[in-house]
């Protein structure tokens, strides 16, 4: 009798064939190596995150310092303007001088001479 492909004579144990095909006989990696690789990856991620957050904190501090400087400059400018307003309200000569400078007002009997710039 001739053996057929489905007979018991030609049966193949597929679990052994799959195990042999996918076995990495020379590439066995011990468990401690896997653990070290995971720990190194976690360390790299945490270090990169710390570096990035430190850079962001430095940029935020720089922006804060610039804003604080501008605020202090504006406070000085506001104080100067308040003093000027107070002076204009209280001193009539200061008001007259401001009107003459800004609005080009003249007193009676004054003559304005315009000079050409060369």
VENNORKA-V252093 format. One record per helix or strand of 3 or more residues. SS is the DSSP state (H for helix, E for strand). FROM is the first residue (numbers start at 0). LEN is the number of residues. If there is no record, write none. Layout:
BEGIN
SS | FROM | LEN
SS | FROM | LEN
END
This chain:
BEGIN
H | 7 | 3
H | 13 | 9
H | 30 | 60
H | 91 | 12
END
